[in-house]
Amino acid sequence: MENRGINRRTIKDKKGKKQPCILIAEDDKEMRSLLFYYLRKFGYKIKLCQDGHELITEISKSMIDDQNHIDLIVSDIRMPYASGMKILKELNTTQSFPPMILITAYGSEEIHKEAEKYGAVEVFDKPFDIDLLLFKIEEIIPSYSLF
């Protein structure tokens, strides 16, 4: 049987460990898809939200049910219904609120300072190097990659 690049030791080492989950909240369909496929390739479980309402719903689920646990949120700042920044401001003091990375096409020094003030672990201005995003994610939660 062909190996196809899978490291059998990695599978054994990862057995029994919970796959890290990243919640991506992005209203732009192409960006959401890019982030989904890229991060999934590195072994992360991905949940997608297309607006602030869905983001709030998913965060609420994760706070009441361990099956919906979220290890990290990557959110656009400007989205319909509720901005990523607003959600960060309102929920970051909650004990079970996961770390949050914000992305924006409207970055400014003020936005970065505000995000830092409210607890964002990083803010990336679009367009950004997706490998730098992955590097930051790897600092926060380890990958679960089998490849």
GISUL-V188743 format. One line per field, one symbol per residue. phi: phi as a letter, one per 40 degrees, with the letter a starting at -180 (. if undefined). Layout:
phi->???
This chain:
phi->.ccfgcccccccccdgccccbbcbbaccdccccdcdccccdcgccbbbbbacccccccccdccbaccbdbcabbbcccacgacdcccddcbcccdcccdbbbbacbcadcccccccdchccabbcccbccccccdcccccbccbccb
